[in-house]
């Protein structure tokens, strides 16, 4: 699981190398590595979840695993997308003199900048598109570095959390062996007492018989 998270982190670092004029190759290679890396902990993570519960609760564990996985994907996409959007809006450098509505639409995102540039004169449109493209790439780069840091933290957490983890079957086997060994230990303890443990029993019986006599 840690290795898969590190592969995903490497893929995000490759994505961060993408530029506004470098072509789509870094994006294709980086996202390919990221998808392969994410698939490893996603599939292997089912084993400790299912192995940590008794068989009669397997359905609940499976449902919880699926729900948490879907929630994690949605939350991760929302957070990384928000980081990229925030960087885009903070770094876009539009030419001066644009109407407020045009500037506002261009700051909303790359599609908005492309739409408003169609109604602008040629040189101004090129400036708006260039600024939007550079800001968009900056947002992707920062969001990719942020994602790489998250995957690296996941790798470290998986190493620490799952290092001593044992499946439920192993825990059940250990408990069964311990339970089976307890009667044998009790028998051995009684056998080690004088007269096989009968001395204490006889003494207890004598004391019990003497009590009614004293009462009379």
N, C-alpha and C positions, 0 to 999 in steps of 0.2 A: 504493500500500500504506500509506503514511504517512497519507493522508487517511482511508482506511477505519479505521485504528486510532484516529484522532482522533474519528471519528464514534462508534465503540464507546465511547471514553472519555466522550464527551458523554452517551451513553445511560446509562452507569453513574452519572454525576453526577445525571441526572434520577431514576434509581431511588433514589438517596440522599435525595431530597426527600420520599419517601413517609413518611407518619405513621401512627400507630395508628388515627386517626379520619378520615383524609383521603380514603378511597376508593381504588380500584385504578387510577385514571387514571395517576398517575406511574409505577406499575409497568408498565402496558401500553405507554405511550409510551417509557419508558426502555429496556425490553427489546426493543422494536421497533427502536429506533436501534442498540442493541448488536448485535442479530442481523444487521442490514444491514451495519454496519461490520465485523463479523467475517467476513462472506462475501466482502468485497472482497480482503483479503490472503490468505484461504484459497484463492480461485480464481486470483489473480494470482501467488501464490507458486509455483504449479506451473511457470510459464514459465521463471524463472531456474534452477529445479532441472533441468528437462528440457533447457534450452539449455546447461547447463554440462557435459554429458557427451556423449561420442560416440554416434552412433545405435545401435551395437551394445550399449550399456549402458543403453538407455532403460527396459527392463523393471526392472532393478535400481533405477534412480532413481525410477521410479514407485512401486514397492513401499516404498522407504525414505520417500518423501513421505507415503504413506498411513499408514504405521506411526507416523511422527513426529507427524502430525496427530491421530491417535486418542489417542496418548499425551499430547499437549499438552492436548487437551480433558479427558481424565480427570484429569490432574494439576491443571489449573486449577480444575475443579469441586471436587476434594478440598481444595485449599488455601483457596479462598474459602469453602467450606462449613465448614472447620475454624475459620477466622477468625470467621465468624458464630456458630458454636456456642460458641466461647470467650468472645465478648462477651456472649452470652445468659447463660451460666452465671455470668459475673462481675458482671452488672448486675441480675439478677433480685432483687427485694426482696419476699420472701414474708412474710406476717404471722407473728408469733411464736406459739408454742404449737402448731405443727403437729407431728404425729408425724414421726419421722425418715424412715420409709418414704415418707410422703406428700411431705415436703419433697424427698427424693432423687428421687422420680419426677417432680416438677414441675421440678426443675433439669435433668433430662435433655433436655427440649425442650418445645416448645409442645404437641405431641400428648399427652405425659405430663401436663402441667398440665391440659389439658382433661379427661383421664380421671379424675384424682384429684379435680378440682373437682366432678364429678357426685356424689360421695359426701360432700361437705361441706355444711354449712348455707349458706343463701342468701348472707348478707353475706360470709362467709369465702370462699365459692366465687367471688364477684365480685372480691374482693381478689386471689385467686390468679390468676384469669384476666386481670385487669388488669395485674398485675405481669408475668405471662408475656408478654402482648401487647406491653407497653412494652419488655421486654428483647429480644424477638424483633425488633421494629422497629429497636432500637439495633444489634443484630447485623447486620441487613440494611444499615443505613446505613454502618456501618464497613466491612463487606465490599465494598460498592459503591464507596466511596472508594478502597479498596485496589485493586479491579479497575480503576478509572479511572487510577490511577497506573501500573499495569502496562501498560495500553494506551498511555498517553502515552510510557512508556519504549520500547515496541515501535515507536511512530511515529518516535521519535528514532533508534533503532537501524536501522530500515529506511532512513532518509534517509542515514545514514552508511555503511551496508554496501552498498547497491545503487546508490550514486551513480556509481561508476566501473565497475560490472559490465557486461561485454559477453557476449553469448551465444556458445555454442560455435561456431556457424556463422560468426560474425564473426571469432573467433580463428582458425578454420581458413582462412578467406579471406585473412587477413593472413599466415599462415604460407605459404600457397600462393603469394601474390604475392612474398614474400621468397625462397622457393625458386626461383621462376621468374626472379627478377632476378639471382641469383648467377652462372649461366653467362654472362649478358650482361656482368656486371662483370668476370669473368675474361677474356673475349674482348677487352674494351676495354683492360684492363691490358696484355695481350700486344701489342695493336696500338700502344700508346703507346711500347713499348720500341724502341730502334734496330734496324732491319732486321726489325721484326715479332717480336723476341724470339729471332732466330736467332743473334745474336752470342754470347750466353751458352751456347747449345747447342754452337756450334762450339768455343768455348774449352774447354768440358768434354770434348769429344771429343778435342781435341789433348792435353790433360793426361792423359787416360786412355791415349792411345797412347804418351806419353813414359814412363810408369812402367815398362812391361816393358823398354824400352831401357836405362834406368838400372839396372835389376836385372841385365841381362847385362853 
